[in-house]
Amino acid sequence: MNIYQHFRPEEREYIDQVLDWKNYVEQQYTPKLTDFLDPREQHILKTIIGENGDVKCSLFGGASDGERKRALLYPDYLTPSDEDFQVSLFEIHYPKKFVTIEHRQVLGTLMSLGLKRGKFGDILLSGEQIQFFAAKEVNNYIKNHMDSIGRAGVKLSEKPLNDAAIQKEQWEEMNVTVSSLRLDTVISSVFHVSRQKSLTYIQQGVIKVNWSTIENSSFQCDEGDIISVRGFGRMKILQIEGKTKKDKWRIVVGKQK
């Protein structure tokens, strides 16, 4: 079976990595812990590993409803616990009276520390409370290097995982019929804009699929994709149900409220 044919050409490198992880667990008979993966990467991993082989996989990102998660691939004799995922929770303390800090500023600061995006999980904002998940192996590095966000001085404290802020993110589920799974068509149908408008947005580089900017209007959307359009918010493709009698696609999407 050619595993690559089920995925996009640009995902080939990641697929090879998943296969390497799987081989490692099979040969060494020992678990393998990954960095934080986005939902698309999690979907690919679960598809490749499957449910009936000698290698199992579990996902955990610090909270049950999280978006970014670490994966643990392990032989079937093992029963993993949350501790095996080596996830830490940090709270950011900042002068709330004088400063407002946004998600993008937190992410920008974390990335500027010189660590890979995979070392950080979800960033949680609940009112003025700001937290983020990180891979335990970079705890000390983060504590020693993160002392400001923008012009605001900040302090970090490590918290137990069950102190994670509850996210208010809500998704409104919709059934949509589209003529094709092309990115411009899906955006046009879900966000109720003309096809020409959606093409313009794509050309302007304001559209991301799974956190990567996509400038190709004929890009084929897939189940599990998270699509963000600047100014409109985010949506995710929850399910591709198949084709109608008129050869159109029936899809279920979640639109961020």
N, C-alpha and C positions, 0 to 999 in steps of 0.2 A: 504494500500500500504506500502510495506517495503522500506522505503527511503534509508536504508543502502546498499541495493543490487546494487544501481547505482554508488556507490563509493568504494574506497579502504578500506580494513579493518583498516589500520592505520589512516584513516581520521575520524573514528567513534567519537572520542572525540570532534573534531572540529564541526562535524555535531550536536552533542548534544548541544554544545554551541550556535550554530545558532538557534536551536529549542528553547532554553531558551530565547534568545534575542527576538525571534518572539512572544513567549508566554507573555513575559514582556510587549511588546508594545500592544498586544491584551488586556491584563488584566488591565494595567495601563492607556491605551489610551494616551500614552505619548511617545516621540521619544527616541531612544537608539542609541548612537554614539559608534562605535567600534574603536579599535586601527587601525593602518595601516595594510592592508591585502595584501598578494602577489596575483598575478593574478589567481593562482589556488584556493585560498581561496575565492576570489571574484566570481569565476565561480560557486563554490559550493553554496555560499550564494545566488546568483541570481537564481540558479536552485531550491533551497529549497523554497525561498520566492515566486518565480513565479511572474506573472504579473496581476493576476486576483483576488487576495485575498484582505482582509481588511488591510493587512500590506504591505506597499510599501518599496522599498529600492533604495537609490541613492548612487553613489560613487564619491569621489573627493579626489585628493591627492595634490592639490596645482597648478597643471598645467593640461591642457586638455589631453595631450598625455602621462601622467605619467604612471608608472608601478605599484607602490605601492599606494594604496588609502585607505582612511577611508570610512567606510560605515555608512550611517544613515538609520536606520529602523524607519518608522514613520506611524501613522494612516493616512488614506486617506484624512483627512480634511486638512493636512498640505502641504504647498508648500515650500520645503527647499531652502535656499540660500547658497552661498559659505561660508558665515560667520558661518553657523550652523555646519560646519565640523571642526572648531577650528584648522586650520592648519597655522603654521608659516613658514616663509622662512628666513634662516640665510645665510649670506655670511661669508666666512672664509678669513681673511686678514693675510697674512704670508709673510716672506721675499723672494719674488719671484726671486730675483737675485741670491740667494744662495741655494735655496731649491726647489726640485720638490716633489709634494705631489700626491700620487695615490689614487684611489677610495678605495682600500682595507685598506689603512692607515687611511682614514677618518672613514670608518665603524668600524675598530678596535678600534679607539679612542672613538667613540660614545658608543660602546658596553662596553668599559672598565669603563665608568662612572657608571655602575651598573644599567642601565635602560634596559628594554626589547626592543628587535628589533622592536616590534610593535609601539614603541613611535617615530620611525623615518620613514620618507618616502624615496623618491628617493634622491640619492646624484648626483648632477649635476656638470659635469666637462666640461668646454668650454674654450679651450686654457688654460690660467693660472687662469681663474676664477673658484672658487669652491664654491658651495652652497649646502644646504640640507634642506629638509622639516622636520618639527618636529610637534608633537602634542602640542598644545598651553599650556596644563596643565604642561608641563615640561620645559617651557621657562626659568624660573628663575634658575632652577636647572642646566640647560645646561650653561647658562651665567656664573654662579658662579663656575662651575667645569671644563669647557673646556678651558684650557689656553695653551696647547701644542699638537702638533701632531708629534710623533717621537721626534726628538731633536729640532724641530722648535717651537719657541714661536708663538702663534696665538692669534688673537683677532676676536671677532664675532660682526657682526652688523645685526640687523633685517631689512628686506627689505619688501616692498609691494609685494604681490604674483605676480603681473604683471611684476615685474622685474626679474622673473625667467629666468635663462640662457636657451637658446634654445639648445636642445640636437641634436647632429649630427647623432644620431643612425639611421641606415637605415637597412631595411630587404629586402632581395632578395627572392621573392616568387617562390616556386618550386612545381611542381606536382611530387609525388614519389609513386611508387608501391612497397609494401613490402609484404613478405610472411606471416608475423605476426606483431602484435603490441608490441612484446617483445623489451625491451630496446636495447639489443645487435643487433637485426635485424635492428631497426630504425637507430641507430648510424652508422652501417655498410653502409646502403643505402644512408643516407644523407651526411655523411662525406667521402664517397668513400674509406673506409678501409675494410680489410678483417674481416670476422666474428670473427676469432681468435684474431685479434688485438683489436676489440671492447670488447671482453671478458676480455682480459688482462687489458684494461683501467678500466673496471668495478671492477676487482679484486684489482687493484692498488688504488682504491678510488679516482680517478681523475674525476669522473663523478657525476654531481649533477642534480637532477630533482626537479624543484621548490625550489631551494636553499638548498636541503637536499642531502647529499651524499648517493648514492644508490650503494650497492655492490651485488645486486641480479640481475643476468643477465636475469632472466625470468620476471622481473618487467614489468607490462603491462602499456604501455603509453596511454595517453588519450588526448582528445581535450583540448587545453589551456595549456598543459604542456610546461614548458621552460626547455630545456636540455642544460647544458653546459659541454663541454669537454675541459679540460685544454690543451692549445696549439692549439685548433681548433676553439674556440669561442662558440657562443651560437646559438641555433635554437629554434623555438617554433612551436608547432603543431597547425596550424590555423584551420584546418578542417579535420574531418575524413569523407570521402565522401561515404564510403561503400565498398562492395566487387565487384570484377570483375567476369566474367564468370569462370575464372580459380581459383576462391576462394582466390584471393590475395586482400589486402587492398589498396584502393586508398586514399592517404592523401595529404593535402596541407600543406607545411611547409614554415616558414620564416627563412631564414638563415642570420645571422648578417653579414653585409658587413664589 
